[in-house]
């Protein structure tokens, strides 16, 4: 089955997060209005797509005189991100941008707004 998010390309050091549903009621059973969950400063969700990372400048392009003929463009290199697809993330709500795609709500969040990542570790990782 084809991934429904395959047409979305996340750029730079951003991740696409499927947010968890907000709290609907308190521990004693009182129902909360939606405005309460919108005012929360920290949210959580599942990372469903991630960008390549922060683009790094070509070290050969620095320091040349502006009148010199430039060399052929090098392939862009990226500083990889810590966040990976499948991680659960806790992030700052203020930095998130909400988008709708195929009737679902997603959040685009820069890596700098991620506070904590939870990753299920494989037994071989230890």
Beta strands, then each sheet from edge to edge (+ up, - down):
strand 1: 14-19
strand 2: 42-50
strand 3: 54-56
strand 4: 77-79
strand 5: 88-92
strand 6: 97-101
strand 7: 104-110
strand 8: 114-118
sheet 1: 6+ 7- 1+ 2- 5+ 8-
sheet 2: 3+ 4-
end
